[in-house]
Amino acid sequence: MASTEIARQAGEGVRAVPLAGHVGFDSMPDQLVNKSVNRGFCFNILCVGETGLGKSTLMDTLFNTKFEGEPTQHNQPGVTLKSNTYELQESNVRLKLTVVNTVGFGDQINKEDSYKSIVEFIDTQFEAYLQEELKIKRTLHSYHDTRIHACLYFIAPTGHSLKSLDLVTMKKLDSKVNIIPIIAKSDAISKSELAKFKIKITSELVSNGVQIYQFPTDDESVAEINSTMNSHLPFAVVGSTEEVKIGNKMVKARQYPWGTVQVENENHCDFVKLREMLIRVNMEDLREQTHTRHYELYRRCKLEEMGFKDTDPDSKPFSLQETYEAKRNEFMGELQKKEEEMRQMFVQRVKEKEAELKEAEKELHEKFDRLKKLHQDEKKKLEEKKKSLDDEVNTFKQKKTAAELLQNQAQQAGGSTTLKRDKERKN
Amino acid sequence: MSASSDVLTGAAEANGGAMGLQKNLEGYVGFANLPNQVYRKSVKRGFEFTLMVVGESGLGKSTLINSLFLTDLYSPEYPGPSQRIKKTVQVEQSKVLIKEGGVHLLLTIVDTPGFGDAVDNSNCWQPVTDHIDSKFEDFLNAESRVNRRLMPDSRVHCCLYFIAPSGHGLKPLDIEFMKRLHEKVNIIPLIAKADTMTPEECQQFKKQIMKEIHEHKIKIYDFPETDDEEEMKMIRRIKDRLPLAVVGSNTIIEVNGKRVRGRQYPWGVAEVENGDHCDFTILRNMLIRTHMQDLKDVTNNVHYENYRSRKLAAVTYNGVDNNNSKNQLTKSPLAQMEEERREHVAKMKKMEQEMEQVFEMKVKEKLQKLKDSEVELQKRHEQMKKNLEAQYKELEEKRRQYEEEKSTWELQQRILEQQKLELSRTMEKGKKKKIF
């Protein structure tokens, strides 16, 4: 019996004991399965491809139902992602299926940023899960997982090689999601061209280091079929929801004047292989890979970005408490520093302004001191003028009084002379 | 056949977009195979289960475990806990790997030798709670690492608590232990050595125990509800027989040609797997065959989450104001820090605004004062200038008057002079006449 992961993990020192009868724990897988079935499953597919490659039709064909949506025009200004969730049921299994479509992919003139909205979308789903996982009170067992489990990348059936947009986009996505490249509308390629096309695509992917999803070969019950299928990648598919009568059966097909392409005929296209691999055999593995590989990678990067480490500089492992406390102290310290900085800035400004105002005050006083001085000079001059006038007036007055005095004397003398004359006359 | 049409169920129309539209599928898609995929993967991974047994010595714990798992977990080479003399309560783990039907199970049995054996048994549950908490702590740390590997689940999934068959009721120690542990682990209380009681005594004893359990609000492991009617009937039957009264045995005895496990007495054989004799079969079926997974799930979703949220709340709100509403506990410590950061930014903004305001106001005040003093000085200057000008005018006036007076007087003087001159001339003439 092959050894299990648990047995391997337990390692040495665990003895295996024989059982003397039927204990009954072989029902554990059934118990587990029953619980999962009761809970329901969920699966999220992302379809990336240019407008008109038949993404919606393929989804309809894969899940045997008509999903919503109008065919999109080619005039989208950027790439947006539209997602729809459906509840499907098959026998007793309930599946919450989310189909996400890229709208407007490859339609712009400048496609440099086309991949960005896709990467952002995928990261957003990871982030939502991470946030839920980090909450204090969380409900992970009933969380609706929106992370993308599989990305079907639609390659245009040119027959030659991958477009550079394809290579760039797939390179950006291969570490974030399980990529399954498929050749769309493959009824446009002949069989011989198809073989060459597949080889070309595979070699281009390899030489550019793009990691596409490999069907797992470690579980012996499915190893064989998976490895066979791996060699048929990328699958060349045709989708159709229309039915045509072949023989006495109605089959899904596309009718051309020269013949009918039957979707479920393995000689015509790889649709059946895709359905087999994607849904019937490896759906659970796709989900597991998303959770244990892609999500963990995202989480690791995010936590490292935020400064979390597993060991301190002395290589001693941190406990959760220590990590959070350290983070918290750092955070508080940062906040305080910011506050201090702001205060300092204000103190500085106040000082500067005060100095400015003082300068202005000084200038003002200087100005008025100067004016005052001028004024005083004027006053002095005025005083001098006044003084000189006064002097003049005084001189004049003196002259006047002296003259008058003289006149009076003269008059008196004249008067007396006249008197004398008069006297003489009389005599 | 017409083209496929989608059939929307009534429920879907009520639910609309948020829930997802219900679709009925035509033709086989294949995801009904998902359960098989899950089955396959789980077998490949293997299973693990940790069972804790607690009870005083001599209650037949080791024998019961051996009976449950049909193996010699405790054998002469690996003696059971009761054969080891303990001074204080210990916690011991034994790990074994058992395989059946392609399924591997890593079984860990946790023993608590010494429990309840001392004279003073205060705090004898402490090592037990410490052990359970330390396993939670290990898991929490493993889960919180940046680099995570496949995490082994060594948390205690179930605790079998052995009650001595006194026939009266629960001992104070029993009640105390269960109260301390019912929120940390799934407790399944068992009546040990049930072959010492008659069915009626057993019935009485069970009723009494359940009454006391309810009185003390002890939460023992509860079976989950199912939609299956059959299953629910079975579960209700089990619930009626709680707590399960068990008998264990390592010896095989021949009864009526059958080889069974049992205990041989002079008056007969008490068969372990006979449903009329004891509830062992029910326990085995419930613990191993039907509810093992549920025990693990409840441990993970309820007990572990309780531990985790308490631990993280302590870390997050360490030193932070404690008027938390219930809503705050939905955040992670990081989200809490984010929130605090945003609050702080808002606070800083407000502080900045206030400081700006104060600053502006002070500046305005100062500028106003400066302006006022400028105006004042200007006024004074104007005043002085006016004063000066007035004085100038006055001076001008005075000068003018003086000039006028002067010129008038000078004119007078000139006239007088003229007169005088004329007079003297006439006098001269007269004088001349007289002389003649």
Interface residues (C-beta under 8 A of the other chain):
Chain A: M1 A2 S3 T4 E5 I6 A7 Q9 A10 G13 V14 R15 A16 V17 P18 L19 A20 G21 H22 V23 G24 F25 D26 S27 M28 P29 D30 Q31 L32 V33 K35 S36 V37 N38 F41 F43 L62 F63 N64 T65 K66 E68 N84 T85 Y86 E87 L88 Q89 E90 S91 N92 V93 L95 K96 L97 T98 Q131 L134 K135 I136 K137 R138 L140 H141 D219 S221 V222 T241 E242 E243 M250 R275 E276 I279 R280 V281 N282 M283 E284 D285 E288 T292 E296 R299 R300 L303 E304 M306 F308 K309 D310 P317 S319 L320 Q321 T323 Y324 E325 K327 R328 F331 L335 K338 E339 M342 F346 R349 V350 K353 L357 A360 E361 L364 F368 L371 K372 H375 E378 K379 L382 K385 K386 L389 E392 V393 F396 K400 A403 Q407 A410 G414
Chain B: M1 A3 S4 S5 D6 A12 G17 M19 G20 L21 Q22 K23 N24 L25 E26 G27 Y28 V29 G30 F31 A32 N33 L34 P35 Q37 V38 Y39 R40 K41 S42 V43 K44 R45 G46 F47 E48 F49 L68 F69 L70 T71 D72 L73 K95 V96 L97 I98 K99 E100 G101 G102 V103 H104 L105 L106 E137 L140 N141 S144 R145 V146 N147 R148 L150 P152 T226 R284 N285 I288 R289 T290 H291 M292 Q293 D294 D297 N300 N301 E305 R308 S309 K311 L312 A313 V315 T316 N318 L329 T330 K331 S332 P333 L334 A335 M337 E340 R341 H344 M348 M351 E352 M355 F359 K362 V363 K366 L367 L370 S373 E374 L377 H381 M384 K385 L388 Q391 Y392 L395 K398 R399 Y402 E405 K406 W409 Q413 L416 K420 L423
